[in-house]
Amino acid sequence: MESEGVEQLGVRLEPLRSSHLPGKASPKSPKAENHPTYREEPKVTANGVHDIEDRILRMTGYYGYYPGYSSHRRDEGSDSHAETPASEASRERSSYQMCANVVLKVLGGLLVVLCVSSSWVGTTQVVQRTFKSFSCPFFISWFSTNWNILFFPLYYSGHVAITREKQTPIQKFRECSRLFGEEGMTLKLFLKRTAPFSILWTLTNYLYLLALRKLTATDVSALYCCHKAFVFLLSWIVLKDRFMGVRIVAAIMAITGIVMMAYADGFHGDSIIGVALAVGSASTSALYKVLFKMFLGSANLGEVAHFFSTMGFFNLIFISCVPLILYFTKVEHWGSLSSLPWGYLCGVAGLWLVFNILVNVGVVLTYPILISIGTLLSVPGNAAIDVLKHEVIFSVVRLAATCIICVGFLLLLLPEEWDTVTLRFLAALADKKSEEHGEELTESSIHTRSRSRANGAVSIPMA
């Protein structure tokens, strides 16, 4: 029985020793002649066994084996290999598309930045040009604010052209009026929500125009950038926003710049009054933004357009009495309507409207930080015009104050988790440097070994 079992084992293992690759002749041996059955090439049997691999699986009793298993596995492997390039191509295509979208968004943002900066610089310069023939800042502010009525019609025209929705202007206006509440806009809500914001809006513009009569456009635009620091301080106190040390430093830098700007002319004359007016404009602007966030929250573009047009209507209906009062009291006196510089007035109002539209539309189309940078770029833009056209000479103190305010403004643009992101970047950079250093050591050791072998030396590792 033992010899019979050995013989059976020998017969079973014989096909593996005598098997050969297809297309090649099998060697003949005397031992192989005793088993003529296995000298022939493996034939296709009825159970579907095709090759040696299937025989091995059958003999070893592989779990789940069925005839033709290896051929099926090869087919499945070829299918999976055929699907892999397609999936990689789709992933590459999606990554390229994402990169293209980011690039387009950044390029569009840079274009919006230039437009925002240009419109704000143009507004400031045209206002100063208007003051030479028409020095009535409140009338200019009132006239420019009335143009906000056009915000919603322009938004509706663009919305219909892009989306092609069949909504009437009244239906869209009612839809966007949900910013005031679920019931929409009522007379009570119109007066309650619009009145304080319209007053703050008018004060911001009026104080800004008054400051332009006392200071250069560069100084006023730089001081107005302090509104970002005031927004942070009010949000931290009123809205209980997250405390950030870097933003406190930025606020201190803004205050330092304000003091240096006032000290530039020795705390007397028109300079200190102009600085106070510009800082007052920045303060009312910050209060406007914080109250908007507190009571109205986040709003989409349609709701913002609705709100601006509503403020324009409120300004036209309720604030129109103020220019008349100033006219009859001869605080702001002008001649006949035909003698007014309508070209400059329409230019200021149009540029101001374009600036407001770009700021609100740009937040939707691109990154909000780019819009803030566009406002900051108005400072060097105004400085270039003041130096080249108006031949203004800036003192060292004014330049230092302007630079400090601008640096503080940039610090305020840092995200809340900027410190964590910076630490991760530094850690990744350190890991990359360590990997490169390790690769350099490995390459140098390989080069040293190759040189020692070439010279006939053998390096023996020390224990």
Buried (B, 14 or more C-beta within 10 A) or exposed (E): EEEEEEEEEEEEEBBEEBBEEEEEEBEEEEEBEEEEEBEEEBEEEEEEBBBBBBBBBBEEEEEEBEBBBBBEEEEEEEEEEEEEEEEEEEEEEEEEEEEEEEEEBEEBBBBBBEBBBBBBBBBBBBBBBBBEEBBBBBBBBBBBBBBBBBBBEBBBEBBBEEEEEEBEEEEBBBEBBBBBEEEBBEEEBBEEBBBBBBBBBBBBBBBBBBBBBBBBBBBBBBBBBBBBBBBBBBBBEEEEBEEBEEBBBBBEBBBBBBBBBBBBBEEEEEBBBBBBBBBBBBBBBBBBBBBBBEEBEEBEBBBBBBBBBBBBBBBBEBBEEBBEEBBEEEEBEBEEEEEBBEEBBBBBBBBBBBBBBBBBBBBEBBBEBBBBBBBBBBBBBBBEBBBEEEEBEBEEBBBBBBBBBBBBBBBBBBEEEEEEEEEEEEEEEEEEEEEEEEEEEEEEEEEEEEEEEEEEEEEEEEE
